[in-house]
Amino acid sequence: MKSRREFLTTAAAIGAPLLASPRAARGSPPRSRLTLGAIGCGGRGTWLADLFLKHGGYEITAAADYFPDRLDEFGGKFKIAPERRHPGLLGYRRVLESDVDAVVIESPPFFHPRQAADAVEAGKHVYLAKPVAVDVPGCRRVEESGRKATEKGRCFLVDFQTRTDPFYREAVKRAQYGDLGRIVCGEATYSCGPTWVEQAKWLEGKPDDPETRLRAWGLDRVLSGDVITEQNIHAL
């Protein structure tokens, strides 16, 4: 049997550091499995859905994405009923209105503060993609959502795998304990994969088209927070 409290442990094992207190997941009645709603059905959202299912104890029963083609591809892969696939910018609200126990938010960062706040208000456990927002007010709003989730007895986790990577943690530990000596300068690099090349092609000829911007959101400063926020956050 699987309990709600195990959502915290399992999601952390998949690679998410904690934003809310571990106490948030305690004291819930046992369940054979948890139902998940996917908000954002692109590459990362699909990859994470696979990980949850491979771990066991989860069932994906609802999904939302702006693009119907992407939504149907995701829904077909994970056998989500057509009536539980919700397109459009506000489709995520239909997911929150459903009976899912938790949501996995893997939409463009611009939407994270609002979607996370609405998910907490709806009483859902939340697994939120990094970066949590594109600006300081958005980050503070997400921080408040984490506190509210704790108060409601719900988990709030951020999908930011480098913060749980043992090599990263060991490097930080050694720096903090002075094992590396007095640090006076630092340099960080980060390489992006071919996905960014593909997105650049989508923008050719129609960079101001709203739907094109959504498909290539990683290259849109408003939607992504720019590359330093969206990608180089791993190296900072």
N, C-alpha and C positions, 0 to 999 in steps of 0.2 A: 504494500500500500504506500501511496505517496501523499504527503501532506503539503499544504500551502507553504509551510515554513521552508520546505526544501527548494522552493523557487529561488530563494536567495543563494543557497549553496550551489545549485546547478548552474544558474546564470553566471555566477562568479567563476565557476570552473570553465565555462565556455570562454571567458576572457573579459569580464566586466568588473571594474573596481566599484567600490561601494560609495554611494552618495548619502543614503539614509542609514539610520542605525540598524544593526542586525536584529534588534528587538522588534523591529517592524514586522518581521515574518513569523514571530512566535505566537503560539496560542491558538492556531486555527485548526478546525476539525480535519481529519484525514480525508483524502480524496484519492481515487485510483489514478487519476491523471488531471493535469491542468489544461484548460483550453486557452489558446492564444489567438489574438487578432493581430494581423500584420498591417502596419501603416507604412506604406512604401514597399513596393514589390520589385525593385531593381536588383542589381547584382549583389549588393551587400545584404539586402533583405532576404533574397532567395538563399544565399549562402548560410545566413544565420538560421533560417527556417530549417534547412537541412540539418544543421548542428543540433538544434533542439530535438528534432525527431530521432536522430541517431543516438542521442543521449537516453531517450526513453522517458515516458511519463508525461508527454505533452501531445496535444492534438491541435492543429491549426484549423480553426473553424470559421474564420472571417478574415476579410482582407480589404484594403482600400489603396487605390493609387489613382493619380490624375488620369493616366492613360489607359483606356479600355483594353488595348492590345496587350500591354504589359500585365494588366490585372488578370486577363483571361489566361495568359500563359502561366502565370503563377497559380491561379486557381485550378487549372487543369493538372499541373504538376503535383499539387498537394490535395487534390480531390475536394476542393471547397465548392459547396453548392452554389450555383449561379446566383440565387437570390441573396447570398451572403457575400457577394463581390460588389464593392461599392466604388464607382468611379467618381472623378471630379475632385476639386479642392476641398470640398466639405464631406467627401465620402467617409472620412475618418470618424465623423460624428456618428454615423450609422454603426460603425464597429463598436464605438463606446456605448451605444444604446443596446447592444446585443448582450448575450449572457457570457461573454468571454471572461476568464479570470484575470488575464494579463494582456498587455499589448507590447509589441516590439515596434518601436518608432524608428524607422530608417528612411525618413523623408529628407528633403533638403534642409539644412540647418536653419534657414530663415523661419521655418514653420515650427521648430522644436518647442520654443517657450509656450506658445499657445496650445499646441497639441498635448504637451506633457501636463500642463495645468488642467486642461479639460479631462485628461485621462485620470488624474488624481481625484478630481471632483467627481468623476463617475465611479470612483472606488476600485480602480484597476491597479494591479501591480504594473510597474513601468520598467521597460528595458529601453534606454534612450541612446541613440547614436551620438558619437562625438562629431564635431564640437557641439556643445549643448545649445549654443546660440551664436549669433554673428556680431553681437555688441554687448557692452557691459550691462545695460538694463535687462537685456534678454537673459544673461547669465544669472543676474540677481533674481529674476523671476523663476528660473529653473531651480535655483537654490531654495527659494521659498516653497516651491512645489515639493522638493525633497523633504522639507520639514513637515509639510502638511501630510505627505504620504506616511511618514513615521507616526504622526498623531493619529492617523486613520488605521494604523496597523497594516500598512501596505509597504512592499519593497519598492525602492527606486534605485535602479542601477544604471551606470553609464557604460556604454560599449566603447571602452578605451583600453585595448589590450596591452599596450606597452606599460601601463602602470602596474600590471600584475606579472609582467615578464621577469623571471628570476635574474636575468643578466642586467636588465635595467635597474632592478631593485638593488642588486649587489653593487653596481657602480655608484648609485646614489648613496648607499650606506658608507662606502669607502670614502667618498668625497666629504660626507658629513662628519665622519670620525677623524678626518685629517690624514688618512692613509696615503693620499695623493699629494700631500704637501699643501702649501698655500697656493690656491688657484687664483691666478691673476688675469687669465684670458681663456676664452673657450670658443670653439667653432663647431657648428653642427651642419650636417648635410642630410638631404632626403631626396630620394629619387622616386618619380611617379611612373606608373606603368603605361601600357598602350591605351588604356581607357581614356586618358586625357587627349591622346592623338585623335581617337574616334570622336570625342566630344567636339574638338576643334573643327572637324569636318562638318559636323551638324550645323555649326554656326556660320559656315561659309554662305554668303549671299543673303542671309536674313538674320543678322545678329540681334535685331530688335523685336523679332516675332516672339510673343509670350510663350507659345508652346515649344518653340525651339530653345528658348532660354531654360525652360523647365527640363527638357531632355538633356541639355548640356549644362545643368546647373553648377557643376563643378568649376566651370570657367566663368560663371556669372558672379560678380562681386557682391551683389545684393543678396542673392540666394545662398551663396556659400560662405561669405565673409572673406573671400579672396584666398589664395593658395596658402598664405602664412597661417591663417586661421584653420582652414579645412584640412590641409595636408601636413604642413610643417609643424603643426601642433605635436606630431609624433617626436620631433627632434628637439623641441624647445624644453 
